Amino acid sequence: MIKRLILNDRFILFLILLNSLLLFISGYETNQSNGYFITIIDNLITIIFLAEVIIKSREYGFKNYIKSNWNKLDFILVCLSTPALLTFVFHLQLDDFSFLLIFRIMRIFKTIRFIKFIPDIEHLVAGIQRALKASVFVLIGFAIYIFIIGILSFYFFHESGGKFYKDPITSLYSTFKIFTVEGWFEIPEAITTNYSTTKAFITYLYFIFVVVTGGIFGLSLVNSIFVDSMVSDNNDDLEAKIDKLELKISKILAKVSEEEETEIRN
């Protein structure tokens, strides 16, 4: 009964969600007794997760069990959460290991398995894979453009850009924000607060150029290629049907032509 329950995906999903909720609630704990109760439940769930790995390893064989990418993820996360369990069981004061508890919440991604029940999910996944392959060079080029504009903007505005261009990494992030065309005007307005009219005008032109080239044309190009690649399988099917239809028409016309020639000869 216990074995069947542990091997039940719905039960494991419930524990994943419960564990996630406990981790969330523990961030608001004010009562020590409540915190200890949450810790007990949390470690009991860890034990069940550990038992799941052991049972599945014995049930399918460790080599077969570890072949699955999902099982690999489960195994790694259980191993990462085990030190926190040991510190609780043996009453060890190893506060440095407490952060490992957060890794267990990553098991929530195991629920992605249930996406397979969505109708035609195979076509959707295949479309995403095809789109990523088709867009990889465009994405690399777009990333390089972000890097160029980010570094250029850093050297332009690191003295007057405040928090937006204080270092190269922050500059790259600010450039990406501008490319998303969300609140892009806030950055140049903050930069040009103490600028002269002429300098502010040139700065505005620079940011307009960045928004148009990166935010409008750049993202539009990436989106169009990605979406076109995702739906290309539908176009391929349609093109294949048209080719078959044209072939049939060609055969029919050829046959009609042969019959006409035969009638003319006779």
C-alpha positions as CSV (number, residue, x, y, z in Angstrom):
1,M,0.0,0.0,0.0
2,I,2.8,2.5,1.0
3,K,4.8,1.4,-2.0
4,R,1.9,2.0,-4.4
5,L,1.2,5.4,-2.8
6,I,4.8,6.5,-3.2
7,L,4.9,5.4,-6.8
8,N,1.7,7.4,-7.5
9,D,2.5,10.6,-9.4
10,R,-0.5,12.4,-8.0
11,F,0.6,11.8,-4.4
12,I,4.1,13.0,-5.2
13,L,2.7,16.1,-6.9
14,F,0.7,16.8,-3.8
15,L,3.8,16.5,-1.7
16,I,5.7,18.8,-4.0
17,L,3.0,21.5,-3.8
18,L,2.7,21.0,0.0
19,N,6.5,21.3,0.4
20,S,6.4,24.5,-1.7
21,L,3.7,25.9,0.5
22,L,5.6,25.1,3.6
23,L,8.7,26.8,2.3
24,F,6.6,29.8,1.6
25,I,4.9,29.9,5.0
26,S,8.2,29.3,6.8
27,G,9.3,32.7,5.5
28,Y,6.6,34.3,7.7
29,E,7.0,32.2,10.8
30,T,7.0,34.2,14.0
31,N,6.2,31.4,16.5
32,Q,9.1,29.0,17.3
33,S,6.8,26.1,17.9
34,N,5.0,26.6,14.6
35,G,8.4,26.8,12.9
36,Y,9.5,23.6,14.5
37,F,6.3,21.9,13.3
38,I,6.8,23.1,9.8
39,T,10.4,21.8,9.9
40,I,9.2,18.4,11.0
41,I,6.7,18.1,8.1
42,D,9.3,19.4,5.7
43,N,11.8,16.7,6.8
44,L,9.1,14.0,6.6
45,I,8.5,15.0,3.0
46,T,12.2,14.8,2.4
47,I,12.2,11.3,3.7
48,I,9.3,10.3,1.4
49,F,11.2,11.8,-1.5
50,L,14.2,9.8,-0.5
51,A,12.1,6.7,-0.2
52,E,10.7,7.4,-3.7
53,V,14.2,7.3,-5.2
54,I,15.1,4.1,-3.4
55,I,11.9,2.3,-4.3
56,K,12.0,3.4,-8.0
57,S,15.7,2.4,-8.2
58,R,14.9,-1.1,-6.8
59,E,11.7,-1.4,-8.9
60,Y,13.3,-0.4,-12.3
61,G,17.0,-1.0,-11.6
62,F,19.2,2.0,-10.9
63,K,20.5,2.1,-14.5
64,N,17.1,2.2,-16.0
65,Y,15.8,4.6,-13.4
66,I,18.6,7.1,-14.0
67,K,18.1,7.1,-17.8
68,S,15.1,9.4,-17.4
69,N,16.0,13.0,-17.3
70,W,13.2,13.6,-14.8
71,N,14.6,10.9,-12.5
72,K,18.0,12.5,-12.8
73,L,16.6,15.7,-11.6
74,D,14.7,14.0,-8.7
75,F,17.9,12.2,-7.6
76,I,20.0,15.4,-7.7
77,L,17.4,17.4,-5.7
78,V,17.0,14.7,-3.1
79,C,20.8,14.5,-2.7
80,L,20.9,18.3,-2.2
81,S,18.1,18.2,0.4
82,T,19.6,15.3,2.4
83,P,22.2,17.4,4.3
84,A,19.4,19.6,5.7
85,L,17.7,16.4,6.8
86,L,20.8,15.1,8.5
87,T,21.3,18.3,10.4
88,F,17.8,18.0,11.8
89,V,18.0,14.3,12.7
90,F,21.4,14.6,14.4
91,H,20.7,18.1,15.8
92,L,23.7,19.5,14.1
93,Q,24.2,23.3,14.1
94,L,25.2,23.7,10.5
95,D,23.4,26.8,9.5
96,D,25.4,27.0,6.3
97,F,23.4,24.0,4.9
98,S,20.0,25.6,5.5
99,F,20.0,27.1,2.0
100,L,19.9,23.6,0.5
101,L,16.2,23.4,1.5
102,I,15.3,25.7,-1.3
103,F,16.6,23.3,-3.9
104,R,13.8,20.9,-3.1
105,I,11.2,23.4,-4.4
106,M,12.7,22.8,-7.8
107,R,10.9,19.5,-7.8
108,I,7.8,21.6,-8.7
109,F,9.1,21.4,-12.3
110,K,8.3,17.8,-12.2
111,T,4.7,18.8,-12.8
112,I,5.7,19.6,-16.3
113,R,5.3,15.9,-17.0
114,F,1.6,16.4,-16.9
115,I,1.8,18.7,-19.9
116,K,1.9,15.6,-22.0
117,F,-1.8,15.2,-21.5
118,I,-2.4,18.4,-23.5
119,P,-3.8,17.5,-27.0
120,D,-1.2,17.7,-29.7
121,I,1.5,18.6,-27.2
122,E,4.0,16.6,-29.4
123,H,3.5,19.0,-32.3
124,L,3.9,22.0,-30.0
125,V,7.2,20.7,-28.5
126,A,8.4,19.8,-32.0
127,G,7.5,23.3,-33.2
128,I,9.4,24.9,-30.3
129,Q,12.5,22.8,-31.0
130,R,12.3,23.6,-34.7
131,A,11.9,27.4,-33.9
132,L,14.9,27.4,-31.6
133,K,17.1,25.7,-34.2
134,A,16.0,28.2,-36.9
135,S,16.4,31.2,-34.6
136,V,19.7,30.3,-33.0
137,F,21.9,32.5,-35.2
138,V,19.4,35.4,-35.1
139,L,19.4,35.1,-31.3
140,I,23.2,35.1,-31.2
141,G,23.3,38.1,-33.5
142,F,20.7,39.9,-31.3
143,A,22.7,39.1,-28.2
144,I,25.9,40.5,-29.8
145,Y,24.0,43.7,-30.7
146,I,22.8,44.1,-27.1
147,F,26.4,43.6,-26.0
148,I,27.7,46.3,-28.4
149,I,25.0,48.8,-27.5
150,G,25.4,48.0,-23.8
151,I,29.1,48.5,-23.7
152,L,28.9,51.6,-25.9
153,S,26.2,53.1,-23.6
154,F,28.3,52.3,-20.5
155,Y,31.2,54.4,-21.8
156,F,28.8,57.2,-22.9
157,F,26.8,57.4,-19.7
158,H,28.6,55.8,-16.8
159,E,29.4,59.2,-15.3
160,S,25.8,60.6,-15.7
161,G,23.7,57.5,-16.0
162,G,23.5,56.8,-12.3
163,K,22.1,53.4,-11.4
164,F,21.4,52.5,-15.1
165,Y,25.0,52.5,-16.3
166,K,27.1,52.2,-13.2
167,D,28.9,49.1,-14.5
168,P,29.0,47.0,-17.7
169,I,26.6,44.4,-16.4
170,T,24.0,46.9,-15.3
171,S,24.4,48.7,-18.7
172,L,23.7,45.5,-20.5
173,Y,20.6,45.0,-18.4
174,S,19.4,48.6,-19.0
175,T,20.0,48.1,-22.8
176,F,17.8,45.0,-22.7
177,K,15.1,46.9,-20.9
178,I,15.2,49.5,-23.6
179,F,14.9,46.8,-26.3
180,T,11.7,45.5,-24.7
181,V,10.2,49.0,-25.3
182,E,8.8,49.0,-21.8
183,G,9.4,52.3,-20.0
184,W,12.4,53.0,-22.3
185,F,11.9,56.8,-21.9
186,E,12.6,56.8,-18.2
187,I,16.3,56.0,-18.7
188,P,17.1,58.9,-21.1
189,E,15.0,61.3,-19.0
190,A,16.9,60.3,-15.8
191,I,20.3,60.7,-17.6
192,T,19.6,64.1,-19.2
193,T,18.4,65.8,-16.0
194,N,21.5,68.0,-15.8
195,Y,22.3,68.1,-19.5
196,S,22.3,71.1,-21.7
197,T,19.6,71.4,-24.4
198,T,22.0,70.3,-27.2
199,K,23.5,67.4,-25.3
200,A,20.0,66.2,-24.2
201,F,18.8,66.4,-27.8
202,I,21.7,64.2,-29.0
203,T,21.1,61.8,-26.2
204,Y,17.4,61.5,-27.1
205,L,18.4,60.8,-30.7
206,Y,20.8,58.1,-29.6
207,F,18.1,56.3,-27.5
208,I,15.5,56.7,-30.3
209,F,18.0,54.9,-32.6
210,V,18.6,52.2,-30.0
211,V,14.8,51.6,-29.6
212,V,14.1,51.6,-33.3
213,T,17.0,49.3,-34.3
214,G,16.9,46.9,-31.3
215,G,13.4,47.2,-29.8
216,I,11.3,47.5,-32.9
217,F,13.2,45.9,-35.8
218,G,15.4,43.6,-33.7
219,L,12.7,42.0,-31.6
220,S,10.3,42.0,-34.5
221,L,12.8,40.0,-36.6
222,V,13.4,37.5,-33.8
223,N,9.7,37.1,-33.1
224,S,8.8,36.7,-36.8
225,I,11.5,34.0,-37.4
226,F,10.5,32.1,-34.3
227,V,6.8,32.1,-35.0
228,D,7.3,31.3,-38.7
229,S,9.4,28.3,-37.7
230,M,6.9,27.1,-35.2
231,V,4.0,27.0,-37.7
232,S,6.2,25.8,-40.6
233,D,5.0,22.2,-40.1
234,N,1.5,23.3,-41.1
235,N,2.9,25.0,-44.2
236,D,4.9,21.9,-45.0
237,D,1.8,19.7,-44.8
238,L,-0.1,22.1,-47.0
239,E,2.8,22.3,-49.5
240,A,3.0,18.5,-49.6
241,K,-0.7,18.2,-50.3
242,I,-0.4,20.8,-53.1
243,D,2.5,18.9,-54.6
244,K,0.5,15.7,-54.6
245,L,-2.4,17.5,-56.2
246,E,-0.2,19.0,-58.9
247,L,1.3,15.6,-59.6
248,K,-2.2,14.0,-59.9
249,I,-3.3,16.9,-62.3
250,S,-0.1,16.4,-64.3
251,K,-0.8,12.7,-64.7
252,I,-4.4,13.3,-65.7
253,L,-3.4,15.9,-68.2
254,A,-0.8,13.6,-69.6
255,K,-3.3,10.8,-69.9
256,V,-5.8,13.1,-71.6
257,S,-3.2,14.3,-74.0
258,E,-2.2,10.7,-74.9
259,E,-5.9,9.8,-75.5
260,E,-6.3,12.9,-77.7
261,E,-3.2,11.9,-79.7
262,T,-4.5,8.4,-80.1
263,E,-7.9,9.6,-81.3
264,I,-6.2,11.9,-83.8
265,R,-4.1,9.1,-85.2
266,N,-7.1,6.8,-85.5
